[in-house]
Structures are given as C-alpha cells and as structure tokens.
Amino acid sequence: MNATSASLSGTTARAPAVAMLRLLGGFQISQALYVTARAGVADELAAGPRPVGAVAEATGLRPDLLRRLLRSLAAERVFAYDEERDSVALGPLGHTLRGGTDESVREVALMWMETHYRPFGRLWSTLHDGVPAAERELGRPFFDWLGEDPDRVAGFSAAMADLMRAVRRDAIDALDLTGVRHLVDIGGADGTCLAALAGRHPWLRGTVFDLPHVVPAAHDTLRRAGVADRVDTRGGDFFQAVPEGADAYLACFVLHDWNDEQSTRILERVHEAAAPGARLLLVETVLGRGPAPEIATMLDLTMMGIVDGRERTLEDWRSLLAGAGFRLTRAVETASPMCVVEAVRTDR
Ligand SMILES: C[S@@+](CC[C@H](N)C(=O)[O-])C[C@H]1O[C@@H](n2cnc3c(N)ncnc32)[C@H](O)[C@@H]1O
C-alpha cells in the first residue's frame, strides 16, 4: 500500500466522524452565511469575480477575516476563492444569497438567524416538555412575539415571499383553479401568492386574509402586480372566523405551523365560512413525498422548535381534514418540495 492509498483509506475509515463533524459545525456555517447575506457579499459579486480587498471595502468587513470566511464557504460551494489572485467569485450556490432574484433565499438567511437561531439553543427542553423552544426563549408564542414589532413582521413576510419564489412556485403553478371564482388565501401574508395567481388567471377574484398587522403590506404587492381591482384584503384571526362564501380556500404553508387541535379549529372556521361543495387547497409538504424529502424533515424540526406545529404524512392530512368536515381528494406532487393537497367541503 503506498502512502497515498494509505492516507485515503485512513480518510475512508474516519469518514463517518468527518461527516458528523460537518453536521455538528452547521451552526458556524449558518452564522457565516448570515454575515455574508447581511453584508451583501453575494450582491457585490453579481457582475463577476473581485479582489477580496475590494469586497471587504464595499461591505465594511475586515479583509483578513472576510478572506477566511469566504474560504470556509468556498468549501460549501457558496463562493469560489482564487488563492493566487486573492479574488472571490460566486460559487454554484452563491447567487441564492443575492437579494431580489427568483432563487434568492437571502431574506430567509436573515430571518432564520435573527429569529430562529437563538431559540434552537433550547431544543433540549422542548424534547422533554413539548413547549416550543422559541416560546421558552421569547416568553410568549412566536407569532405573538413577531407581531409586536413591525420590522419583525416585514422580515418574516419577506422571508416567506423568498420561500414562495424559490421553493413553492412550482406548487403554486400546479394549483388547479378551474371553475374557481373567488379564492380566499388564509394566512396570505403580504399577498405574494394571490398576486401571482390573479396575474395568471384573469377571471379570478381573491381575498388575502391574515392578521390585521400583516395584511397592510399586501396592498402594495397587489397594486404592483396590477391586480388590486380583483383582490382585496381582510384582517382577522383565523381561530375566530375567515371570510365567508368563497368557492375555494387556499392555505399555503399555514397548517404546518399548528398542532392537530389548533389546525382542526382553523379548518372548522373554514368549513363554517365556505360555500357548500367549496374546495380547499393546501400547499404543504407531505412527509416522504416529493423530490426533496429532506426539506420536509428539516421543516418538521423548525415547526418543533419555533411553533407547536408539524409536517404531516398523507394519512395525517387525510384524517386531519376528515375531522373538520373535508374529504381529501388528491395530493399532487410537484417539482418543488411542496405538494398540493386538495379537499372538498362535506356536510357534517
Ligand atoms: C408560515 S406563514 C405563510 C405565509 C404565506 N401563506 C406563504 O405561503 O408565504 C403563516 C401566516 O399565517 C399568519 N397567521 C398566523 N396566525 C394567524 C391568525 N391567528 N389569523 C390569521 N393569520 C395568521 C401569519 O401572519 C403568516 O403570514
């Protein structure tokens, strides 16, 4: 055995430990990504490679430390670092940290590190008493804490809009709105989803329904999309009541925030409000389905740590819906990690 193959086999023998160390170090990578996203490093590289010194000057970061950070993230394929030229370029994943592009998740990087990161330090207690780590860390339920500060609300809605464009667009494209006249988007946030749907379906009327301090942001989105004449907004609490009489209701990425008992209450409010035979469309993950099942399981952890929610299997969805007077009719897998779960309102 020559020296090279010996060291290679040594590496192979240690591979599980090396792989585990990479997982364990994930918290450092998350923070390194946050720093670069917040400083706008990827945006500085949009036009091509640049000297590290120039990027440091443009972003206000220390060049000696930025160089080391970029080298670490080059190992994760985020940037490409050229040692000889001391220059840096976007790597295969780097463009997703630019702002305002279709594949951007920059707002998610900001939101996760600013709101989710610290609570996850309390996951130990969650696994013992079931109280979401965020609730323990923040002293109140996550959505209550979020609603206390307009900047938090704006950051959260911007992150949701990023997720919509980057990983849910295919699911939104897969929504079958044949015959739907009026669609209410329950928990519709800043209106990104309904704006896209109304743009695509010129006959569609819609209502963005969300908490009273969230929906004002939708006015701008709807106006910019040129659909404000067909899509209105309503503020309220979906545990109390949702807009009445529509022939279809959409809940995109909403029920996974809540446990079964809470989700049943939301669905019961939809059942009370919906016209007979109305359709219900859920855009959610279905555990074990879709092209990126690791996203569903990762989000399941997010739901455990931040809110008392969960991702669900197809059977979970079927029985949750049945318990609130809806019959699951089909689940459509899409090119994204999300599925469209379709149901119809039944008489109870
Ligand atoms: C995970 S976000 C999903 C937003 C949007 N549907 C999307 O796909 O990007 C959940 C939404 O539910 C809203 N929400 C939370 N509690 C609510 C309540 N009690 N009544 C109405 N909306 C609520 C939040 O404000 C937030 O916009």
Ligand as a Chemical Component Dictionary entry (heavy atoms), coordinates in Angstrom:
data_LIG
# 
_chem_comp.id                   LIG 
_chem_comp.type                 NON-POLYMER 
_chem_comp.pdbx_formal_charge   0 
_chem_comp.three_letter_code    LIG 
# 
loop_
_chem_comp_atom.comp_id 
_chem_comp_atom.atom_id 
_chem_comp_atom.alt_atom_id 
_chem_comp_atom.type_symbol 
_chem_comp_atom.charge 
_chem_comp_atom.model_Cartn_x 
_chem_comp_atom.model_Cartn_y 
_chem_comp_atom.model_Cartn_z 
_chem_comp_atom.pdbx_ordinal 
LIG C1  C1  C 0  -45.737 30.476 7.526  1  
LIG S1  S1  S 1  -46.624 31.951 7.118  2  
LIG C2  C2  C 0  -47.191 31.597 5.477  3  
LIG C3  C3  C 0  -47.493 32.820 4.686  4  
LIG C4  C4  C 0  -47.938 32.613 3.236  5  
LIG N1  N1  N 0  -49.173 31.830 3.130  6  
LIG C5  C5  C 0  -46.849 31.982 2.433  7  
LIG O1  O1  O 0  -47.040 30.873 1.945  8  
LIG O2  O2  O -1 -45.780 32.587 2.286  9  
LIG C6  C6  C 0  -48.087 31.815 8.122  10 
LIG C7  C7  C 0  -49.005 33.018 8.045  11 
LIG O3  O3  O 0  -50.100 32.817 8.952  12 
LIG C8  C8  C 0  -50.421 34.066 9.533  13 
LIG N2  N2  N 0  -51.137 33.889 10.792 14 
LIG C9  C9  C 0  -50.631 33.448 11.972 15 
LIG N3  N3  N 0  -51.596 33.422 12.916 16 
LIG C10 C10 C 0  -52.737 33.868 12.335 17 
LIG C11 C11 C 0  -54.073 34.051 12.799 18 
LIG N4  N4  N 0  -54.417 33.771 14.068 19 
LIG N5  N5  N 0  -55.011 34.512 11.921 20 
LIG C12 C12 C 0  -54.663 34.803 10.626 21 
LIG N6  N6  N 0  -53.393 34.628 10.124 22 
LIG C13 C13 C 0  -52.447 34.161 10.968 23 
LIG C14 C14 C 0  -49.066 34.714 9.727  24 
LIG O4  O4  O 0  -49.183 36.112 9.919  25 
LIG C15 C15 C 0  -48.344 34.332 8.445  26 
LIG O5  O5  O 0  -48.496 35.283 7.427  27 
# 
loop_
_chem_comp_bond.comp_id 
_chem_comp_bond.atom_id_1 
_chem_comp_bond.atom_id_2 
_chem_comp_bond.value_order 
_chem_comp_bond.pdbx_ordinal 
LIG C1  S1  SING 1  
LIG S1  C2  SING 2  
LIG S1  C6  SING 3  
LIG C2  C3  SING 4  
LIG C3  C4  SING 5  
LIG C4  N1  SING 6  
LIG C4  C5  SING 7  
LIG C5  O1  DOUB 8  
LIG C5  O2  SING 9  
LIG C6  C7  SING 10 
LIG C7  O3  SING 11 
LIG C7  C15 SING 12 
LIG O3  C8  SING 13 
LIG C8  N2  SING 14 
LIG C8  C14 SING 15 
LIG N2  C9  SING 16 
LIG N2  C13 SING 17 
LIG C9  N3  DOUB 18 
LIG N3  C10 SING 19 
LIG C10 C11 SING 20 
LIG C10 C13 DOUB 21 
LIG C11 N4  SING 22 
LIG C11 N5  DOUB 23 
LIG N5  C12 SING 24 
LIG C12 N6  DOUB 25 
LIG N6  C13 SING 26 
LIG C14 O4  SING 27 
LIG C14 C15 SING 28 
LIG C15 O5  SING 29 
# 
